[in-house]
Each structure stands twice: as C-alpha cells, then as structure tokens.
C-alpha cells in the first residue's frame, strides 16, 4: 500500500508554516504517533528551511515540492527543488555542522537524489506500521526557471581544476542555462570530479580572491582519437565582459599542448558572435557549420543572444597543435574549392590521393546516435560493390530513430570513390557541412548534413567572419535547391 499527497510552495520562508501544517495533517490522517510526528516535523522543517534558504540564487523565484508518502510500514517526506546543484556527499563528509546533519537524529533514514536536469530531492523516512486506504495521489507540476541573482565583482585567478570545485562548476552551468544545458552530466558534481580524476576531461576554473568559482572551461577527450573538444565554457553572468573566457581558453590550450594532443576543436554557438570571435582570436580555423545540433531546450540567460524556438547551429573551429607535414586525401569534386579553403584556414597542406579500385569485400559503414544532441551520424570509412544499398539501409535505420538532424561523415583518407558517395547522399537530401579533422584513427572526414524535421533553425544564424557567411550561403543555396 502506497499513497501520496503533494503540495507546492514558493521558495519563501513565509510559506514554511503552511507546508508544516500540510505535513502534520497528512501524518494525522496516517495515524502517526505524537512523538514520531514531532520527529518528522522537526526533520521536515530543517529540509524546508534549507531548500528555501539555499536552493535558489538570491532573488530567483522557484517552487519547492513536498510529497508525503504513506507506506505500509512507515512514512516518507520528500522535498524537491529545481535549484542549484549540490554535492551532498561532500557536505556530509565535511566538518561543518548544520541542519542537514541534525536531520539524522530525528528519522530512520535520509536520502539525497541528484536528478540532473530534473533538480534534486531530499527524502526522510520514519518506520511506522499503519493501514490507510483513502489517500489521493497528485504529482507536482512542471517547473519554470528564471535568471540567477547577481554577485559582486572581484579580482580573478585562472587555475586548473582541484577536487572540491565540482559543485561550483555545476552551479555555474545552472546560472547560465538553468536546467537546459544538453550535456547533462555536468549537473552531477560527482561525475565532474570522477571524469577529471580519470583524465576524460580536464577542467580549468576562474576563481575570485574570496574563493568563488565564477568561470569554467574544459577539454573533453574524444574516444578513439588524440583530440579533445573545448567546451562547457561558462562565466557567471555578473563577470562577463572582463576577459575571463579568453584567459581560461589560453590555459586550456596550454593544457592541450601538455597532453600532446594533435588538435582541439570548439563548437561556437551561432546565436551570438562572442564565442566565434574568441576562437578566431586564439588561432582556430573554421571547418564546419552544423545545423540543428543544439536542442531547442537549450536557453541562454545572455540577453544579447538571438532567440529561437528551433534547434540551433554551431560553427566548428580547430586549433591544430601537432600538424602532419601533408594530409593526403581523396578530393570530393563537388566541394573541392570549399575543402581546400577549409584546410588552408587550419594551416594544413594537402595533396590528392588517386582513385583506385577497392579490394575490400565489405562496406565499412555504420552509424552513431548522440544522447546529448538527439542526432544521428552516418559514418562511411570505405565502400565496395553494393555500397548504395548498404548506405540506404543504414540511413533508413536512422530515419526510424526520429532524429531531427542526420550527419554523414565520409573518410577523406580511405574512401576511394568519394564522389559516388557524395552523389548518393545528395540524392537523399544531404548538403554540405564542412571538414572534421583528426577523427577516428587520425583520419579527416568530409561532413554532410540533412535536416529531417521542421524544428531546425536556418534563418536566425549569426556569422562573425566572411568565411562563415560564405559557408552559410553555400549551405542555404543547396537547401533551397531541393
């Protein structure tokens, strides 16, 4: 037997007595004894006070959800909020004294759950046998987020990640995106710590003299390659425009050289020119324009960003750290000039490979799905007889996944008949995107893209450079031709 009653209040201390009265009445209906009721109410009061006081940034409105669950052998009270991320395990391991630690003296069990983009909740449990049949279930409603409160300016130092920074990093993501950021693992402080410790990401932070983390930048290693993405770049809204992002990027590039990476790349949001400018200033070369890769759930708190309800685009730029003397590739005839320009943008010299017969007996074609972006990528390393059927079969598998965007990566160093592949994909509705450098096994890839829904933004796109504008024009021309 499990019954639940729910209440939602604003994050204001004025409403705590109402919530306590609600919990008390629910416990009365559940026939909880007097002493157990006092313990549960004391613990609930601590949870509510903590949520109202600390969950949301100052001056930010947000709901607090209370669920009372009547179980067969006890009662649970849960307090849920959509406020800032919190590292509960680190807090409990600290020497700090506070209400959250006192709760354990009142109840039999305390549970904390970090639900990522769905917020966080505390649940207390008190064992008690009972028998009720008439409770009503009412789930809490959808939650809305608003801009975070301000902080005071201070002098800044840029340094590498240290254990203990992870909670502040999660909160920075929240301060910029609330819970709309599509790389959801960065809402989990413990995952940030674990990934930094194992080397899958390398974070840099900006810290004030008071010890507040107000900026974050990361290198995210790409599996099966010797490159990394620069990203998860956020600065607290009150510290923007002070050169913090550029200083963090300088440190990130220094770390990339220390790690002996071949290259790093960044995806600059095309809702504003700022990140595009920063990448160009640091020697990045523009290589691809990816339509629709940013989910429309992502919302920036920056008032200068272009607003769109559709999936947004990014401009991919590379910083080549360890260039090969010459990159030997099969030139795609249709895009030869664009491809040559992109290689030149990135300081890479190229020479043509000669088309030759393929002795392979199988097509090397597969696909990948992105859980972050909800897109699919068709990967074509090489082809042989029957490649057209193999490509169409793989594409139809992707169609059934109902993704909004499909990208096609064709290996420029191994695919011997690249023109035939390009012609087939264009017949399926693909258009140009750009070049991806140092992919799997160090190979470069021609990237094409296909819009598979009407939820992709193609108009509200901001270009900073002339080449970006040219790239966007070429892509829109191809789209218009279909």
C-alpha positions as CSV (number, residue, x, y, z in Angstrom):
1,X,0.0,0.0,0.0
2,X,1.4,3.4,-1.1
3,X,-0.4,6.7,-1.0
4,X,1.0,10.1,-1.8
5,X,-0.2,13.7,-1.2
6,X,1.6,16.7,-2.6
7,X,2.0,20.4,-2.1
8,X,4.0,23.0,-4.0
9,X,5.0,26.3,-2.3
10,X,7.2,29.3,-3.4
11,X,10.7,29.5,-2.1
12,X,9.8,31.9,0.7
13,X,10.1,31.4,4.4
14,X,6.5,32.8,4.8
15,X,5.2,29.5,3.3
16,X,7.1,27.1,5.6
17,X,4.3,27.1,8.3
18,X,1.8,26.2,5.6
19,X,3.9,23.3,4.5
20,X,4.5,22.1,8.1
21,X,0.7,22.3,8.7
22,X,0.2,20.3,5.5
23,X,2.7,17.6,6.6
24,X,1.2,17.5,10.1
25,X,-2.3,16.9,8.7
26,X,-1.1,14.1,6.4
27,X,0.7,12.5,9.4
28,X,-2.5,12.7,11.4
29,X,-4.5,11.0,8.6
30,X,-1.8,8.3,8.6
31,X,-2.3,7.9,12.4
32,X,1.3,8.6,13.2
33,X,2.0,8.7,16.9
34,X,2.7,12.0,18.7
35,X,6.5,11.5,19.3
36,X,7.1,10.3,15.8
37,X,5.1,13.2,14.4
38,X,7.3,15.7,16.3
39,X,10.5,14.0,14.9
40,X,9.2,14.0,11.4
41,X,8.1,17.7,11.6
42,X,11.4,18.7,13.0
43,X,13.2,17.0,10.2
44,X,10.8,18.4,7.6
45,X,11.3,21.9,9.0
46,X,15.1,21.6,8.5
47,X,14.6,20.3,4.9
48,X,12.2,23.1,4.0
49,X,14.3,25.8,5.6
50,X,17.4,24.5,3.8
51,X,15.5,24.5,0.4
52,X,14.0,27.9,0.9
53,X,17.3,29.5,2.1
54,X,19.9,27.8,-0.1
55,X,18.4,26.0,-3.2
56,X,17.8,29.0,-5.4
57,X,20.1,32.0,-6.1
58,X,19.0,35.2,-4.3
59,X,16.0,37.0,-5.9
60,X,15.3,34.0,-8.1
61,X,11.8,32.6,-7.8
62,X,11.3,28.8,-7.8
63,X,8.9,26.2,-6.4
64,X,9.5,23.8,-3.6
65,X,7.6,20.5,-3.9
66,X,6.6,18.4,-0.9
67,X,5.5,14.8,-1.2
68,X,4.2,12.8,1.8
69,X,4.1,9.1,1.0
70,X,2.2,6.8,3.3
71,X,3.8,3.4,3.1
72,X,2.9,0.0,4.6
73,X,5.5,0.2,7.3
74,X,6.3,3.9,7.5
75,X,6.1,7.4,6.1
76,X,8.3,9.3,3.7
77,X,8.5,13.1,3.3
78,X,10.3,14.4,0.2
79,X,11.3,18.0,-0.5
80,X,12.2,18.6,-4.2
81,X,13.5,21.8,-5.9
82,X,14.9,22.9,-9.2
83,X,17.6,25.0,-7.6
84,X,21.4,24.9,-7.8
85,X,23.3,21.6,-7.9
86,X,24.5,20.3,-4.6
87,X,27.3,17.8,-3.6
88,X,25.5,16.1,-0.6
89,X,28.3,13.5,-0.1
90,X,31.0,16.2,0.2
91,X,28.8,18.2,2.6
92,X,28.2,15.2,4.8
93,X,32.0,14.3,4.8
94,X,32.9,17.8,5.8
95,X,33.3,19.1,9.4
96,X,30.5,21.6,9.0
97,X,27.6,21.5,11.4
98,X,24.1,22.2,10.1
99,X,20.5,21.3,9.9
100,X,21.0,18.6,7.2
101,X,23.3,16.7,9.7
102,X,20.8,17.2,12.6
103,X,18.0,15.5,10.5
104,X,19.6,12.1,11.0
105,X,18.8,12.4,14.8
106,X,15.1,12.6,14.1
107,X,14.4,9.9,11.5
108,X,15.4,6.4,10.5
109,X,16.8,7.2,7.0
110,X,17.8,10.3,4.9
111,X,18.2,10.0,1.2
112,X,19.5,12.6,-1.3
113,X,19.0,12.2,-5.1
114,X,20.7,14.4,-7.7
115,X,18.3,14.1,-10.7
116,X,20.4,16.2,-13.1
117,X,18.2,18.4,-15.2
118,X,15.2,17.4,-13.1
119,X,16.6,19.0,-10.0
120,X,17.3,17.4,-6.6
121,X,15.4,16.0,-3.7
122,X,15.8,15.0,0.0
123,X,13.7,12.2,1.4
124,X,13.3,11.3,5.1
125,X,11.8,8.0,6.2
126,X,10.3,7.1,9.6
127,X,9.3,3.5,10.2
128,X,5.7,3.0,11.5
129,X,3.1,0.3,10.9
130,X,-0.3,1.6,9.6
131,X,-3.3,0.8,7.5
132,X,-4.9,3.5,5.3
133,X,-7.0,3.3,2.1
134,X,-8.2,6.8,1.2
135,X,-5.2,8.9,0.3
136,X,-5.1,10.8,-3.1
137,X,-2.1,11.0,-5.4
138,X,-1.3,14.3,-7.0
139,X,2.1,14.7,-8.9
140,X,3.9,18.0,-8.7
141,X,3.6,20.3,-11.7
142,X,6.2,21.4,-14.3
143,X,8.7,23.8,-13.1
144,X,9.9,27.1,-14.6
145,X,13.3,28.8,-14.1
146,X,14.4,32.4,-14.1
147,X,17.7,34.2,-14.3
148,X,20.1,33.8,-11.3
149,X,20.9,36.6,-8.9
150,X,24.0,38.8,-9.1
151,X,27.3,38.5,-7.3
152,X,29.9,41.2,-6.5
153,X,33.0,41.6,-8.8
154,X,36.4,40.6,-7.6
155,X,39.9,40.0,-8.9
156,X,40.3,36.7,-10.7
157,X,42.9,33.9,-11.0
158,X,42.8,31.2,-13.6
159,X,43.8,27.7,-12.4
160,X,43.4,24.0,-13.1
161,X,40.6,22.1,-11.5
162,X,41.0,20.9,-7.9
163,X,38.9,18.4,-6.0
164,X,36.1,20.3,-4.4
165,X,35.4,22.6,-7.4
166,X,32.8,20.3,-8.9
167,X,29.7,21.7,-7.1
168,X,30.6,25.3,-8.0
169,X,31.0,24.1,-11.7
170,X,27.6,22.6,-11.7
171,X,26.1,25.7,-10.3
172,X,27.8,27.8,-13.0
173,X,26.1,25.7,-15.6
174,X,22.9,26.3,-13.8
175,X,23.5,30.0,-13.6
176,X,23.9,30.2,-17.4
177,X,21.4,27.7,-18.6
178,X,19.2,26.7,-15.6
179,X,18.5,23.0,-16.5
180,X,18.5,23.4,-20.3
181,X,22.2,22.5,-20.9
182,X,22.3,19.5,-23.2
183,X,25.5,17.9,-21.7
184,X,23.6,16.8,-18.7
185,X,26.4,15.0,-16.9
186,X,27.7,18.5,-15.8
187,X,24.8,18.8,-13.5
188,X,26.3,15.9,-11.4
189,X,29.2,17.2,-9.2
190,X,30.4,13.7,-8.5
191,X,30.7,12.9,-12.3
192,X,32.7,16.1,-12.9
193,X,35.1,15.0,-10.1
194,X,35.4,11.4,-11.4
195,X,35.9,12.5,-15.1
196,X,38.6,14.9,-14.1
197,X,40.3,12.3,-11.9
198,X,40.4,9.7,-14.7
199,X,41.5,12.2,-17.4
200,X,38.4,12.0,-19.6
201,X,38.0,15.8,-19.1
202,X,40.4,18.4,-17.9
203,X,38.8,21.4,-16.4
204,X,40.0,25.0,-15.8
205,X,38.3,27.4,-13.5
206,X,38.3,31.1,-12.7
207,X,38.3,31.9,-9.0
208,X,37.8,35.2,-7.2
209,X,40.1,36.3,-4.3
210,X,37.2,35.3,-2.0
211,X,37.3,31.7,-3.3
212,X,34.2,31.8,-5.5
213,X,34.3,29.9,-8.8
214,X,33.0,32.2,-11.5
215,X,34.2,30.6,-14.7
216,X,34.8,27.1,-16.1
217,X,36.3,25.7,-19.3
218,X,37.1,22.1,-20.1
219,X,38.9,19.8,-22.5
220,X,36.7,16.8,-23.3
221,X,38.7,13.9,-24.8
222,X,37.1,12.3,-27.8
223,X,37.2,8.4,-27.7
224,X,39.4,6.6,-30.2
225,X,41.2,9.8,-31.2
226,X,44.1,12.1,-29.9
227,X,42.0,15.2,-29.9
228,X,39.7,16.9,-27.5
229,X,36.7,19.3,-27.6
230,X,37.0,22.6,-25.8
231,X,33.6,23.3,-24.2
232,X,31.4,23.6,-21.2
233,X,32.6,27.2,-21.2
234,X,30.7,29.4,-18.8
235,X,31.2,32.6,-16.9
236,X,28.9,33.8,-14.2
237,X,26.6,36.4,-15.8
238,X,27.9,39.2,-13.5
239,X,31.5,38.5,-14.6
240,X,31.1,38.6,-18.3
241,X,32.9,41.1,-20.4
242,X,36.0,41.0,-18.2
243,X,38.3,38.8,-20.3
244,X,37.8,35.7,-18.2
245,X,36.8,33.5,-21.1
246,X,39.8,34.4,-23.1
247,X,42.1,33.8,-20.1
248,X,40.6,30.4,-19.5
249,X,41.0,29.5,-23.2
250,X,44.7,30.4,-23.0
251,X,45.1,28.0,-20.1
252,X,43.1,25.3,-21.9
253,X,45.3,25.5,-25.0
254,X,48.4,25.3,-22.7
255,X,47.0,22.1,-21.2
256,X,46.3,20.6,-24.6
257,X,50.0,21.0,-25.5
258,X,51.0,19.4,-22.2
259,X,48.8,16.5,-23.1
260,X,50.4,16.2,-26.6
261,X,47.1,16.3,-28.4
262,X,47.0,16.5,-32.2
263,X,44.3,19.1,-32.2
264,X,41.4,20.6,-30.2
265,X,38.1,21.9,-31.6
266,X,35.3,24.0,-30.4
267,X,31.7,24.4,-31.3
268,X,30.7,28.1,-31.2
269,X,27.0,28.7,-30.8
270,X,25.6,30.7,-33.7
271,X,23.1,32.5,-31.6
272,X,25.7,35.2,-30.9
273,X,29.2,36.1,-32.3
274,X,31.1,36.1,-29.0
275,X,32.5,32.5,-28.9
276,X,33.2,32.7,-32.7
277,X,35.3,35.8,-32.1
278,X,37.2,34.2,-29.2
279,X,38.1,31.1,-31.2
280,X,39.4,33.1,-34.2
281,X,41.4,35.3,-31.8
282,X,43.1,32.2,-30.5
283,X,44.1,30.9,-33.9
284,X,41.2,28.4,-34.5
285,X,40.3,27.7,-38.1
286,X,36.7,27.4,-39.2
287,X,36.0,24.0,-40.5
288,X,32.2,23.1,-40.5
289,X,28.8,24.6,-39.9
290,X,26.5,22.2,-38.2
291,X,22.8,23.0,-38.4
292,X,20.4,21.9,-35.7
293,X,22.9,20.2,-33.4
294,X,21.9,22.3,-30.3
295,X,18.5,21.1,-28.9
296,X,15.8,23.7,-28.7
297,X,15.6,23.1,-24.9
298,X,18.8,25.0,-24.5
299,X,18.1,28.5,-23.4
300,X,20.8,31.1,-22.7
301,X,20.4,33.7,-20.0
302,X,22.5,36.1,-22.1
303,X,20.2,38.9,-23.2
304,X,22.3,39.6,-26.3
305,X,21.8,36.1,-27.8
306,X,19.4,35.6,-30.7
307,X,16.2,34.0,-29.6
308,X,14.8,31.0,-31.5
309,X,12.4,28.2,-30.6
310,X,14.1,25.8,-33.0
311,X,17.3,23.7,-32.8
312,X,20.3,26.0,-33.2
313,X,23.6,25.7,-35.2
314,X,27.2,25.7,-34.2
315,X,30.4,26.7,-36.0
316,X,33.2,24.1,-35.6
317,X,36.7,25.5,-35.4
318,X,40.0,23.6,-35.0
319,X,43.3,24.6,-33.3
320,X,45.9,22.3,-34.9
321,X,48.6,21.5,-32.3
322,X,50.6,18.8,-33.9
323,X,50.1,19.1,-37.7
324,X,51.3,16.5,-40.1
325,X,53.6,17.7,-42.9
326,X,50.9,17.0,-45.5
327,X,47.4,15.5,-45.4
328,X,46.8,13.1,-48.3
329,X,43.1,13.0,-49.2
330,X,40.6,12.0,-51.8
331,X,39.2,15.2,-53.1
332,X,35.4,15.4,-53.5
333,X,34.9,17.0,-56.9
334,X,31.8,18.9,-56.0
335,X,33.3,20.6,-52.9
336,X,36.9,20.7,-53.9
337,X,37.3,24.5,-53.5
338,X,35.5,24.6,-50.2
339,X,37.6,21.7,-48.9
340,X,40.8,23.4,-50.0
341,X,39.8,26.6,-48.3
342,X,39.0,24.8,-45.0
343,X,42.4,23.1,-45.0
344,X,44.1,26.4,-45.6
345,X,42.0,28.0,-42.8
346,X,43.6,25.5,-40.5
347,X,47.2,25.8,-41.7
348,X,47.2,22.2,-43.2
349,X,48.8,21.4,-46.5
350,X,47.1,18.7,-48.6
351,X,47.9,16.5,-51.6
352,X,45.4,14.4,-53.7
353,X,45.2,10.7,-53.5
354,X,44.5,8.9,-56.7
355,X,41.2,7.0,-57.1
356,X,41.8,3.2,-57.3
357,X,39.9,0.0,-57.2
358,X,38.7,-1.2,-53.8
359,X,40.0,-4.7,-52.9
360,X,37.9,-4.8,-49.8
361,X,35.0,-7.3,-49.8
362,X,32.8,-5.4,-47.3
363,X,31.5,-1.9,-46.9
364,X,32.8,-0.1,-43.8
365,X,29.6,1.8,-42.9
366,X,28.0,2.3,-39.5
367,X,26.1,4.9,-37.5
368,X,26.2,6.6,-34.1
369,X,23.5,8.3,-32.0
370,X,24.1,11.2,-29.7
371,X,22.3,11.1,-26.4
372,X,23.1,14.7,-25.7
373,X,22.0,16.2,-29.0
374,X,19.5,13.6,-30.2
375,X,21.1,13.5,-33.6
376,X,22.5,10.7,-35.7
377,X,25.7,10.4,-37.7
378,X,26.3,8.0,-40.6
379,X,30.0,7.1,-40.8
380,X,31.4,5.9,-44.1
381,X,35.1,4.8,-44.0
382,X,35.2,2.9,-47.2
383,X,32.9,1.3,-49.8
384,X,32.8,-1.6,-52.3
385,X,30.2,-3.2,-54.6
386,X,26.7,-2.7,-53.2
387,X,27.6,0.3,-51.2
388,X,24.4,2.2,-52.3
389,X,22.2,-0.5,-50.7
390,X,24.3,-0.5,-47.5
391,X,24.2,3.3,-47.1
392,X,20.4,3.5,-47.8
393,X,19.8,0.6,-45.4
394,X,21.8,2.3,-42.6
395,X,20.1,5.6,-43.3
396,X,16.6,4.1,-43.0
397,X,17.7,2.7,-39.6
398,X,18.5,6.3,-38.6
399,X,15.2,7.6,-40.0
400,X,13.3,5.2,-37.7
401,X,15.1,6.8,-34.8
402,X,13.2,10.0,-35.5
403,X,16.2,12.3,-35.0
404,X,15.9,15.9,-36.2
405,X,19.4,16.0,-37.8
406,X,21.4,13.4,-39.6
407,X,25.1,14.0,-40.4
408,X,27.2,11.9,-42.7
409,X,31.0,11.7,-42.2
410,X,32.9,10.3,-45.2
411,X,36.6,9.3,-44.7
412,X,38.7,11.6,-46.9
413,X,41.7,9.4,-46.5
414,X,40.2,6.0,-47.1
415,X,37.0,6.3,-49.1
416,X,38.4,5.6,-52.7
417,X,35.2,6.6,-54.6
418,X,34.1,9.6,-52.6
419,X,32.3,11.3,-55.5
420,X,29.9,8.3,-55.8
421,X,29.1,8.6,-52.0
422,X,28.5,12.3,-52.2
423,X,26.2,11.9,-55.2
424,X,24.2,9.3,-53.4
425,X,23.9,11.3,-50.2
426,X,22.9,14.4,-52.1
427,X,20.1,12.4,-53.8
428,X,18.9,11.5,-50.3
429,X,18.8,15.2,-49.3
430,X,22.2,15.9,-47.7
431,X,24.0,19.2,-48.1
432,X,27.5,20.4,-47.3
433,X,28.6,21.0,-43.7
434,X,32.5,21.0,-43.6
435,X,35.5,19.0,-42.7
436,X,36.2,17.2,-39.4
437,X,40.0,16.8,-38.7
438,X,41.9,14.0,-36.8
439,X,38.8,11.8,-36.3
440,X,39.0,8.1,-35.6
441,X,42.4,6.6,-36.3
442,X,43.6,10.2,-37.1
443,X,41.6,10.4,-40.3
444,X,39.9,13.5,-41.7
445,X,36.2,13.4,-42.7
446,X,34.0,15.3,-45.1
447,X,30.8,16.1,-43.2
448,X,27.4,16.4,-44.9
449,X,24.1,17.1,-43.2
450,X,20.5,16.5,-43.7
451,X,17.5,18.3,-41.9
452,X,14.9,15.7,-41.1
453,X,12.3,17.9,-39.4
454,X,11.0,21.4,-39.5
455,X,12.4,22.1,-36.0
456,X,15.8,23.3,-37.2
457,X,16.8,26.9,-37.4
458,X,18.2,28.0,-40.8
459,X,17.5,31.8,-40.7
460,X,18.4,33.1,-37.2
461,X,22.1,32.4,-37.5
462,X,24.8,34.9,-36.6
463,X,28.1,34.8,-38.6
464,X,31.1,36.7,-37.4
465,X,33.5,36.1,-40.2
466,X,33.3,36.4,-44.0
467,X,34.1,32.7,-44.4
468,X,31.4,31.7,-42.0
469,X,28.9,33.8,-44.1
470,X,30.1,32.2,-47.3
471,X,29.7,28.7,-45.7
472,X,26.2,29.5,-44.6
473,X,25.3,30.9,-48.0
474,X,26.6,27.7,-49.8
475,X,24.6,25.5,-47.4
476,X,21.4,27.6,-47.8
477,X,21.8,27.5,-51.6
478,X,21.9,23.7,-51.5
479,X,18.9,23.5,-49.2
480,X,16.9,25.8,-51.5
481,X,17.7,23.6,-54.5
482,X,15.8,20.7,-53.0
